[in-house]
Amino acid sequence: MKSSVDMVISERQFWELSQRYRLSPRQCDIVQAILSGALHIKDLRRTRGINPRTLASQLYRINKKMHSGSLAEVLYVFVRDAKDIGP
């Protein structure tokens, strides 16, 4: 089955960037959901079944690691940086 991340960036690009930003497995799961179109907190909670406090904590850590301030900015940074890696 094709990963939903492949629709925005390649799987190789995703894993290289997740290592660059030192994302945990849970954080990778959240970023994959963002890349798949979950741009609202309630979308993430519903699709991933994450406790609201856990989600808030993980989003804080993702934003800190990526120097971003929102879910949309996380998406932007991943797509922008994927262009530097190539397909």
C-alpha positions as a printed Julia matrix, in Angstrom:
87×3 Matrix{Float64}:
  0.0    0.0    0.0
  1.29   3.43  -0.91
  2.01   5.72   2.02
 -0.02   8.91   2.22
  3.24  10.8    2.66
  4.13   9.91  -0.94
  1.41  12.27  -2.11
  3.3   15.34  -0.84
  6.9   14.18  -0.55
  8.59  10.83  -1.14
  8.95   8.37   1.69
 12.75   8.65   1.45
 12.54  12.42   1.77
 10.21  12.08   4.74
 12.49   9.71   6.65
 15.6   11.75   5.88
 13.92  14.91   7.14
 12.52  13.17  10.22
 16.07  12.09  11.08
 17.41  15.58  10.38
 14.89  17.03  12.84
 15.33  14.1   15.26
 11.63  13.34  15.44
 10.44  10.5   17.66
  8.23   7.74  16.18
  5.11   9.41  17.66
  6.18  12.77  16.25
  6.75  11.16  12.83
  3.2    9.78  12.99
  1.84  13.25  13.74
  3.86  14.86  10.94
  2.64  12.19   8.51
 -0.93  13.11   9.45
 -0.13  16.79   8.84
  1.36  15.94   5.44
 -1.8   13.98   4.68
 -3.97  17.03   5.27
 -4.77  17.08   9.0
 -4.17  20.79   9.57
 -6.4   21.19  12.62
 -5.86  19.89  16.14
 -9.22  18.11  16.19
 -8.35  16.34  12.92
 -5.16  15.02  14.48
 -6.93  13.9   17.66
 -9.64  12.14  15.65
 -7.42  10.44  13.06
 -4.65   9.43  15.44
 -6.63   8.89  18.64
 -4.19  10.93  20.71
 -4.97  12.35  24.14
 -5.27  16.17  23.88
 -2.49  16.78  26.43
 -0.17  14.32  24.71
 -0.89  15.91  21.34
 -0.22  19.41  22.69
  3.07  18.23  24.18
  4.15  16.48  20.98
  3.21  19.47  18.81
  5.21  21.75  21.1
  8.25  19.48  20.7
  7.82  19.23  16.92
  7.55  23.01  16.59
 10.6   23.49  18.81
 12.71  20.99  16.83
 11.64  22.42  13.48
 11.65  26.08  14.52
  8.04  26.4   13.38
  4.98  27.91  14.97
  1.99  26.12  13.47
  0.83  22.94  11.76
  0.81  24.73   8.41
  4.39  25.83   8.96
  5.45  22.24   9.73
  3.94  21.25   6.37
  5.69  24.13   4.62
  9.09  23.33   6.17
  8.87  19.64   5.21
  7.9   20.39   1.6
 10.51  23.17   1.29
 13.31  21.04   2.71
 12.29  18.0    0.65
 13.13  19.96  -2.5
 16.77  20.13  -1.34
 16.93  16.34  -1.01
 15.56  15.43  -4.43
 13.13  12.6   -5.27
